[in-house]
Amino acid sequence: MQKKIFYIVLFLISIKGFSQEPKTADSIINPSNIVFLKGQVVSNLDKQPLKGAHLFNLNSVIGTISDDEGKFSLATKVQDTIYISYLGYQSIKLKITNDLLKGNELVIELHEKAEEIKEVVVKSHKLIGVLEIDAKNVPKDKYARIHIVGLPQTYEVGVKQQKEFNSPVDALFRPIDFVYNMFGKKPNQLKKLKKLKDEDDLRKMLEDKFNRELMMEYLDMDAEELNELLNECNYSDYFIKSASDLQLIEAVLLCYENYKAIKKGSTIKEEDKKQ
């Protein structure tokens, strides 16, 4: 009698186990939390569609561009943050909630950006036409820009400059140290930047962007801090102002890799001394 009860219990457990397997497999193959957000990007002034607006999912690092009618479709899930931008308009961030994913198409209005015209100062280098004297007065550019055949970008090389700090406190809060430590604590942020650099569709979008907003978002920096980082990485003001977002992402990642190699090298030397 006891053997019969044992066989029955074992049989029921086996049935329960088999009945759960397809459910688990279905949940992996068809994730129910992914929904395509659909809508249209328009100008707030005349409600005209904005063709070529950029939409990025900051969490999954995927992007899309609005079509001729300003319409788009982007894979999202609840709690994702969508970054929307268009040249000459103020960029916005949209937090995805359950209400936004109920099936209705969104109409996203962007507001025109008020551009402030900055004063341009033209400096004279006092050239007098005498080669020997003028050669001393012409400013020297320590940065050389190189063009690689087959690539649209220009790259920059220069002589490493030793940065001066006003106090020991300033030296402790170097931007490159901040980035190095942040990537160590948040490796996903590093993966997201690398994905922006490596995937063809995202590269094409970033080649036409010059507002630095995505970089500041992933690096958790404002514009001033980002400029300080690029200066510390030994890039010129010309490069910082004229480079595309793609070029700057590549520049920051290269600077980070070089700095990481230096840090690892100094750590190895310290360990060798102890031994």
C-alpha positions as CSV (number, residue, x, y, z in Angstrom):
1,M,0.0,0.0,0.0
2,Q,2.8,2.4,0.9
3,K,4.6,1.6,-2.4
4,K,1.4,2.5,-4.4
5,I,1.1,5.8,-2.6
6,F,4.7,6.6,-3.3
7,Y,4.3,5.9,-7.0
8,I,1.2,8.1,-7.2
9,V,3.0,11.0,-5.5
10,L,6.0,10.6,-7.8
11,F,3.7,10.5,-10.9
12,L,1.9,13.7,-9.9
13,I,5.2,15.5,-9.3
14,S,6.4,14.5,-12.8
15,I,3.2,15.8,-14.4
16,K,3.5,19.1,-12.5
17,G,7.1,19.5,-13.7
18,F,6.3,18.8,-17.3
19,S,3.4,21.2,-17.2
20,Q,5.7,24.1,-16.1
21,E,8.3,23.7,-18.8
22,P,6.5,25.1,-21.8
23,K,5.4,28.1,-19.7
24,T,9.0,29.0,-18.9
25,A,10.2,28.5,-22.4
26,D,7.4,30.8,-23.7
27,S,8.3,33.5,-21.3
28,I,11.9,33.5,-22.5
29,I,11.1,33.5,-26.3
30,N,8.2,36.0,-26.1
31,P,8.9,38.6,-23.4
32,S,5.6,40.2,-22.7
33,N,7.1,43.4,-21.3
34,I,8.5,44.6,-24.6
35,V,6.0,46.9,-26.4
36,F,6.5,49.0,-29.5
37,L,5.8,52.7,-28.8
38,K,4.3,54.3,-31.8
39,G,3.6,58.0,-32.5
40,Q,4.5,61.2,-34.3
41,V,6.9,64.0,-33.6
42,V,5.6,67.5,-34.5
43,S,6.5,71.2,-34.0
44,N,4.5,72.9,-31.2
45,L,4.1,76.0,-33.3
46,D,2.4,74.8,-36.5
47,K,1.9,71.1,-35.7
48,Q,3.9,70.2,-38.8
49,P,5.6,66.8,-38.7
50,L,9.4,66.8,-37.9
51,K,11.1,64.5,-40.4
52,G,14.4,63.0,-39.1
53,A,13.8,63.4,-35.4
54,H,16.1,61.2,-33.3
55,L,14.5,58.9,-30.7
56,F,16.8,56.9,-28.4
57,N,15.9,54.3,-25.7
58,L,18.5,55.2,-23.1
59,N,18.0,51.9,-21.3
60,S,18.3,49.4,-24.1
61,V,20.5,51.7,-26.3
62,I,18.4,51.4,-29.5
63,G,17.3,54.2,-31.7
64,T,15.1,55.2,-34.6
65,I,14.5,58.2,-36.8
66,S,11.0,59.6,-37.6
67,D,9.8,59.3,-41.2
68,D,8.5,61.9,-43.7
69,E,5.3,62.2,-41.7
70,G,7.2,62.4,-38.4
71,K,6.0,59.0,-37.4
72,F,8.1,56.4,-35.5
73,S,8.1,53.0,-33.8
74,L,10.5,52.1,-31.0
75,A,10.7,49.0,-28.8
76,T,10.2,49.9,-25.1
77,K,9.1,48.7,-21.8
78,V,7.7,50.3,-18.6
79,Q,10.3,52.4,-16.8
80,D,12.4,53.0,-19.9
81,T,13.5,56.6,-20.7
82,I,13.2,57.8,-24.3
83,Y,15.3,60.7,-25.4
84,I,13.9,62.8,-28.4
85,S,15.8,65.4,-30.3
86,Y,15.6,67.5,-33.4
87,L,18.0,70.1,-34.8
88,G,16.9,73.6,-33.7
89,Y,14.4,72.3,-31.1
90,Q,14.7,71.5,-27.4
91,S,15.4,67.9,-26.6
92,I,13.1,66.1,-24.2
93,K,13.2,62.9,-22.1
94,L,10.0,60.8,-21.8
95,K,9.5,58.2,-19.0
96,I,7.5,55.2,-20.2
97,T,4.5,54.3,-18.1
98,N,1.7,51.8,-18.5
99,D,-0.6,54.5,-19.8
100,L,1.7,55.3,-22.7
101,L,1.7,51.7,-23.8
102,K,-2.0,51.1,-24.0
103,G,-2.0,51.1,-27.8
104,N,-2.8,54.8,-28.6
105,E,-0.3,56.6,-30.8
106,L,1.5,59.5,-29.2
107,V,1.8,63.0,-30.6
108,I,5.1,64.4,-29.2
109,E,5.5,68.2,-29.6
110,L,8.9,69.7,-29.6
111,H,9.6,73.4,-28.8
112,E,11.9,75.6,-30.9
113,K,15.2,76.4,-29.2
114,A,16.1,80.0,-28.6
115,E,19.7,80.3,-29.9
116,E,21.9,82.8,-28.2
117,I,24.3,84.5,-30.6
118,K,27.8,84.7,-29.0
119,E,30.2,87.6,-29.5
120,V,33.0,86.8,-31.9
121,V,36.4,88.3,-31.1
122,V,38.9,88.6,-33.9
123,K,42.5,88.8,-32.8
124,S,45.4,90.2,-34.8
125,H,48.8,88.5,-34.7
126,K,50.6,91.7,-35.8
127,L,52.1,90.3,-39.0
128,I,54.3,92.9,-40.7
129,G,55.4,91.0,-43.8
130,V,58.9,90.2,-42.7
131,L,59.2,86.4,-42.6
132,E,61.8,86.1,-39.7
133,I,59.7,88.3,-37.4
134,D,56.2,87.0,-38.5
135,A,57.3,83.4,-38.0
136,K,57.8,84.2,-34.3
137,N,54.4,85.9,-33.9
138,V,52.2,83.3,-35.7
139,P,50.6,81.1,-33.0
140,K,51.6,77.4,-33.1
141,D,48.9,74.8,-33.1
142,K,50.1,71.9,-30.9
143,Y,47.4,69.6,-32.4
144,A,47.7,67.9,-35.8
145,R,44.5,66.7,-37.5
146,I,44.8,63.6,-39.7
147,H,42.4,62.1,-42.2
148,I,42.3,58.4,-42.8
149,V,41.3,57.4,-46.4
150,G,37.9,55.8,-46.4
151,L,36.7,57.4,-43.2
152,P,34.7,60.6,-43.0
153,Q,36.1,61.6,-39.6
154,T,39.2,63.5,-38.9
155,Y,41.3,62.5,-35.9
156,E,43.6,64.5,-33.8
157,V,47.0,63.9,-32.3
158,G,49.1,66.3,-30.1
159,V,51.8,66.7,-27.6
160,K,50.7,65.7,-24.1
161,Q,50.4,68.7,-21.8
162,Q,50.8,68.5,-18.1
163,K,47.7,69.9,-16.5
164,E,48.2,72.3,-13.5
165,F,45.9,72.1,-10.5
166,N,45.2,75.1,-8.2
167,S,45.0,72.9,-5.1
168,P,45.3,69.3,-4.0
169,V,41.5,69.1,-3.8
170,D,41.2,70.0,-7.6
171,A,43.6,67.1,-8.4
172,L,41.4,64.6,-6.4
173,F,38.3,65.4,-8.6
174,R,39.8,65.0,-12.0
175,P,37.1,64.2,-14.6
176,I,39.0,61.3,-16.0
177,D,39.2,59.7,-12.5
178,F,35.5,60.3,-12.1
179,V,34.8,58.5,-15.4
180,Y,37.3,55.7,-14.6
181,N,35.6,55.1,-11.2
182,M,32.1,55.4,-12.6
183,F,32.7,52.7,-15.3
184,G,34.2,50.5,-12.6
185,K,31.1,50.8,-10.4
186,K,28.6,51.0,-13.4
187,P,30.0,48.8,-16.2
188,N,26.6,48.9,-18.0
189,Q,27.2,52.6,-18.7
190,L,30.5,51.7,-20.4
191,K,28.7,49.0,-22.4
192,K,26.1,51.5,-23.5
193,L,28.7,53.9,-24.8
194,K,30.5,51.1,-26.7
195,K,27.2,50.0,-28.2
196,L,26.6,53.6,-29.5
197,K,30.1,53.4,-31.1
198,D,29.9,49.9,-32.5
199,E,26.4,49.5,-34.0
200,D,26.1,50.8,-37.6
201,D,22.5,52.3,-37.2
202,L,23.5,54.2,-34.1
203,R,26.8,55.4,-35.6
204,K,24.9,56.9,-38.6
205,M,22.6,58.8,-36.2
206,L,25.5,60.1,-34.1
207,E,27.5,61.2,-37.1
208,D,24.9,64.0,-37.6
209,K,24.5,65.0,-33.9
210,F,26.5,67.8,-32.3
211,N,24.6,68.5,-29.0
212,R,26.5,66.2,-26.7
213,E,23.3,65.4,-24.7
214,L,23.5,61.6,-25.0
215,M,27.1,61.7,-23.8
216,M,26.3,63.9,-20.8
217,E,23.4,61.5,-20.0
218,Y,25.5,58.4,-20.0
219,L,28.5,60.0,-18.3
220,D,26.4,61.8,-15.7
221,M,28.1,65.2,-16.6
222,D,27.0,68.6,-17.6
223,A,28.5,70.5,-20.6
224,E,31.3,72.2,-18.5
225,E,32.4,68.9,-16.9
226,L,32.4,67.2,-20.3
227,N,34.6,69.9,-21.8
228,E,37.0,69.6,-18.8
229,L,37.2,65.8,-19.4
230,L,38.0,66.3,-23.1
231,N,40.6,69.0,-22.3
232,E,42.2,66.6,-19.7
233,C,42.3,63.9,-22.5
234,N,44.4,66.4,-24.5
235,Y,41.9,67.3,-27.2
236,S,41.9,70.9,-28.6
237,D,39.1,73.4,-28.3
238,Y,38.7,73.2,-32.1
239,F,38.1,69.4,-31.9
240,I,35.8,69.7,-28.9
241,K,33.6,72.3,-30.7
242,S,33.6,70.8,-34.2
243,A,33.6,67.0,-33.7
244,S,30.4,65.0,-34.0
245,D,28.9,63.1,-31.1
246,L,30.2,59.9,-32.6
247,Q,33.8,61.3,-32.7
248,L,33.6,62.5,-29.1
249,I,32.3,59.2,-27.9
250,E,35.2,57.5,-29.6
251,A,37.6,60.1,-28.1
252,V,36.3,59.5,-24.6
253,L,36.5,55.7,-24.9
254,L,40.0,55.9,-26.3
255,C,41.0,58.2,-23.4
256,Y,39.5,55.9,-20.9
257,E,41.2,52.8,-22.3
258,N,44.6,54.6,-22.3
259,Y,44.0,55.8,-18.7
260,K,43.0,52.3,-17.6
261,A,46.2,50.9,-19.1
262,I,48.2,53.4,-17.2
263,K,46.4,52.7,-13.9
264,K,46.9,48.9,-14.4
265,G,50.6,49.4,-15.2
266,S,51.2,51.5,-12.1
267,T,49.3,48.9,-10.0
268,I,51.5,46.1,-11.3
269,K,54.7,48.1,-10.6
270,E,53.6,48.7,-7.0
271,E,52.9,45.0,-6.5
272,D,56.3,44.1,-8.0
273,K,58.0,46.5,-5.5
274,K,56.2,44.8,-2.6
275,Q,57.3,41.4,-3.7
